[in-house]
Amino acid sequence: MKTLSKILFKRIGLFLAVTLLALTGCNEQKLKRPTDAGGGKKPAAPAGGMDKAFARELAREFAREFARELAKQNITLPAGGGGTTPVEPVTPTGAAVELNSAEEVMDFYEAHPKAFVVATPADLPTNLQWENGSELKEFGSPKAKRGGTFHEYMADFPRTLRLVGPDASGSFRSRMLDYNSLSLVMAHPNGDGYHPGLAKEWAYSADRKTVYFRLDSDARYSDGEPVRVTDYFFSLYFFRSEHIKGPWYNDFFSKEKFPNITVYDEHTLSITYYKAKPDVIERVAGVRPIPEHFYSELDEQFVEDFQFKFEPNTGPYEVRPENVEKGKAVTLTRVPNWWADKKKFYRYRFNPEAVKVTVIREPAKVFELFLKSELDWHGLGLPEYWYEKLPNDHKLVTAGYVHKVQFYNDVPRPTWALRLNSSHPVLSNRDVRVGLNYAMNFDVVIAKVFRGDPVRMNTVADGYGPRSHPTLKARPFSVKKAKEHFAKAGYTRTGADGILMNAGGKRLSFTFTTPYKRLEDVMTVLKEEAKKAGVELEVEIMERTAAWKKISEKNHEIMLGALNVSVEIAPRFWEPYHSDNAYEEPKEERYDAQGRLREGLKPKPVTNNFCMLADKDIDDLIEKYRVSEDLDELTGQAKRLMEMIHAHGSFIPGWVRPWYRAGHWRWIQWPEGYNVKESREPYEFHVHWIDSDIKAKTIQDMAAGRKSGAATIQVFDQYKTD
Amino acid sequence: MMQPATDQPDSEHAPRARWEIAVLLLVGLASGFAVGGLLGGLLGAPLGGWLLKSAEPGAGVISGVKNGFIILGALGGLAGLVWGARSRFNPQTRRKLRRFYAIKRGYVSFVLLIAAFAISLIGEVFVNNRALLVSYEGKLFCPVSPFSRAYTGKEFGLEKDRAGQDYTFEVNYRELADDFSKNKSGNWVLMPLVPFNEYENDFREGLVHPSKPNVEMQHYLGTDRTGRDVLARLFYGFRITMIFALVFMLMVYLIGVVIGCLMGYFGGWVDLAGQRAVEVWQNIPFLYMVIIVVAAVSDLPFTLPAWFKILVLLAIMVVFSWTSMTYYMRTAVYREKARDYVAAAELLGASTPRILFNHLLPNTISTMVTFMPFTVATAIISITALDYLNFGLPKPTPSWGELLQQGVANLHAPWIVLSAFGAMVLVLTLVTFIGEGVREAFDPKKFTTYE
């Protein structure tokens, strides 16, 4: 995985990301200047002199009063104005660390003496090779201008501002966390390699299970408090706590997976992972610092207490309580004098002064507001938007007000595919499965339903760069080959309706289930085309929850859907294709002496093996793949696995969209080449900026009925893979 | 409809007019089929489940329902015909029917709707992608016949279809006609007026879907998102909706009338308990039940054919809709049973069923008839609404609700929503006109006649 937060975001549902973007025009006066009244508990007194702290507190109190007064009068201060405490450099490195946490937290550390170690700088291994990613290229544009308010929308008001716990995995969290916060190191979105985040240097241990980090001494939370190494101790206390009501985190950050964190001095720490994965640094950098001064300790009231309190974060944008309009909108504002503002990799990004996210529930209304320029952009991924609702000859496009962009990215693709339940009595026959592969006319679906926009998916894991299979192709639609395979399985007679039957009169008919209402067209076209190959598909479009229940209990026959995938270096095979996730019985009872699957096994519910794929050779290879620590070996195994699953035939690859498309008003400006390779949506990496001069001029042009420029329809295919 | 003879004397023994026989036969057939089908379906389910052992779970129950419905429905229809042939209207009813004939707006609407329904029942002849007749090398084929099998392209000398696939599947008759006329081989194909069926996606070159009404491409009302002909879907949607609505109406009346009759005739405790039961039943929210049952049915571990799902939907709607009829029936029976002829029948020793069905029913049913068209209208609206909400007919069954939904989501293709909306307005208007005519004709307070 790239970062922990990315995975979490993926869990919410990839498609939210595609659809949820853009916002309404807001009332500029209502936008309040950030004050320093950060929600939450009082910060713990810093180690410095008491007088200074008192003075600072006093200054904040005045600032708060002042801001409240201003807010009452609807006065907006000029951007970049003061009112905040300047960042002070922390004391030089080398100082020893003293644990000074709340009682319960101290008890937790003491209960795990091997996991939380306070060492001295002398304990650091001497042969470490420190890296800092300075050889990598920056990906913002020096032309970027700061300022302005960027308008987006969300389909629903976030149910909480917490980042963990019940309801916290809503789509709004990615704006607060995934697309905003900094982790220790950040994966470079234009290829391999890492650039500094909260850490300015890092080094690997000899066994590559441990990574050493030196924190950037400037690193600050949005409330002005420095990021401390002990916050990483606290992080594990936090994520393992039952009070956060997040079992997924409890497991993900369990003591088995993160056996040790050692702090060496005020800015140096090491985090150990249980396996030497090739991308171990991403896994340990997934440990996000939790501001101990904000929480101090947790209790069972955590979920309620922090429901609408914004956790101070390390990123450029923060949510201030005065900018939360319950049920209507949330405005993210830039942290004044953000600590990484002038640093490489950050200085030309996160340009808008504020991001206003307004609730608009009706998709049709969202688009209308975009056309009225109250939202700065809108996704155009669906053919109906790109070709019909905002065609190239739309007057906003021809007048140059709105630019249309298609950008080819290179990220793992969601697996839109048919999954055949191979525990089904008929589908357990490989010839039937392979025949079905040939009977599915995805080419006509892509050409006619999707108007040729996407491309055919070829393997179970497309879009993993070098880990993708270079030559393997999905089986094309072929009536001849399909019928050959069905004949091998005994389906040789043709009924009066053209559907194949076997000698016993059993028709080649399957229920074809999907949880996605919008895929109805795909389903019906596949059904009509499959008739040609003598297969009947009974289309079943179910309500989301009911459909997923049916599928995860393995009661389906054929399902159409996608599993979410994270951006990571190698695909996962165990969850969707290992027999551990197909049957309840232990592995040795699943196969007989010849390695064949036994009959009468009990399907395992609530797992992702929707193909019910259980094959001894595939199982064995997946097990090797999982423990593999060498990237080349991993690559070879991944390719072999893709071939084996292809041969098994229970996964019929559907389509992938190797790009995203968007329309945006002309005042939104972009670096050359538009965006970074691993972006999944235009605003993920915040490389855009708002040009207020252009905006003013465009508004004048529109009022006067003048064109602002030539129609701009751009295609950026520099990262196109084929 | 036939011309009612106005000069017939309203006497008991006069020979019946032809129109009267026809109406009676029709009524007998329809109600006989409904009763028989209902009984057959109900009996067939457990019987089939018990008797038919099949490799596929649930297949016994399903085929039991199907066969029971067909067999007992046919028997019931026959019995109804016999009944129709032997019975006659009482003079009052005859007068009412004549009055209905005189109300031209209602009568014309009735004739139009019945004619449209009759055409839709043999709709395959008019709207279909299978040819009516194919003459190939001297032999004549009739693929449109329900007993015909699917002829492959190879049987007509085509090795590959236009996409280059092996032509071992049903031939595309439009392309076949095209080929024949190009080759000038003397073979010919006669296509129906609208050469598309309701499921087929028309992916010919030069069409971007949804495409506008286009006479040249023979999409007279355009196509929907996946290139299906809107007219074909509208047409078959009409058929399914009408069948659904009529069967729904018959079932609802059957149950409602019988239970209402019993409550009214026996009175006392039966009436009291019955009414309370009806009140309780009525308060179960219908829409939620539909949602729950539809979800439960799709969650079964075995596959149900589409027609069975339609039947389940029909059953749920009937089960939750018969209640209101009982009130009218019960009061009508209360009123009638106090009359002298009932007492006379009792004195003569007539059995309870005889009194109920031979004496009371004919005299009370006329009230019910006035409600019938409105029940049909309600049924059409309900099924369309349920489809619109995705709880209706299983996909991709042609339905008006589905067309409306598509149309509303694709307002840039107004022909979809306009077609569906127009058809709906037209049919509902006709049904309402019929309803008004019937109500007026059957109004007991009416003194003037329309003759």
Contacts between the chains, C-beta under 8 A, distances in Angstrom:
chain1	res1	chain2	res2	distance
A	384	B	410	7.3
A	384	B	412	7.9
A	388	B	412	5.2
A	389	B	412	7.2
A	444	B	163	7.9
A	444	B	203	6.3
A	448	B	201	7.2
A	448	B	203	5.2
A	448	B	209	7.2
A	448	B	226	7.5
A	448	B	227	6.8
A	449	B	225	7.9
A	449	B	226	6.3
A	451	B	208	7.7
A	477	B	165	7.4
A	478	B	165	6.9
A	478	B	166	7.7
A	479	B	165	4.4
A	479	B	166	4.7
A	479	B	168	6.0
A	479	B	169	6.3
A	480	B	165	7.2
A	480	B	166	3.9
A	480	B	168	7.5
A	483	B	166	7.5
A	483	B	168	6.1
A	494	B	150	7.7
A	495	B	149	7.8
A	496	B	148	7.7
A	496	B	149	4.0
A	496	B	150	6.6
A	497	B	149	7.8
A	497	B	150	6.0
A	498	B	149	7.9
A	498	B	150	3.9
A	498	B	152	7.9
A	498	B	169	5.8
A	498	B	170	5.0
A	504	B	55	7.7
A	506	B	55	7.0
A	506	B	56	7.9
A	509	B	303	7.4
A	510	B	303	7.8
A	511	B	303	4.7
A	517	B	390	6.7
A	520	B	395	6.0
A	520	B	396	7.6
A	521	B	225	5.5
A	521	B	226	4.6
A	523	B	395	7.2
A	523	B	396	7.9
A	524	B	199	7.4
A	524	B	201	7.5
A	524	B	226	6.0
A	524	B	395	6.8
A	524	B	396	4.4
A	525	B	201	5.5
A	525	B	226	5.6
A	527	B	396	7.1
A	528	B	199	6.1
A	528	B	200	6.4
A	528	B	201	5.5
A	531	B	169	6.8
A	531	B	170	7.5
A	532	B	161	8.0
A	532	B	165	6.5
A	532	B	169	3.9
A	532	B	170	7.8
A	533	B	169	7.1
A	534	B	168	7.9
A	534	B	169	7.0
A	538	B	303	6.2
A	538	B	305	7.3
A	538	B	306	6.6
A	538	B	394	7.9
A	539	B	394	7.3
A	539	B	395	4.7
A	539	B	396	6.0
A	540	B	298	6.0
A	540	B	394	7.3
A	540	B	395	7.8
A	541	B	390	7.2
A	541	B	395	5.4
A	542	B	295	7.5
A	542	B	298	5.3
A	543	B	295	6.4
A	543	B	390	7.6
A	546	B	295	4.9
A	546	B	298	6.8
A	546	B	299	6.2
A	549	B	299	7.4
A	550	B	298	7.5
A	550	B	299	5.8
A	555	B	299	7.4
A	555	B	301	5.4
A	557	B	303	7.3
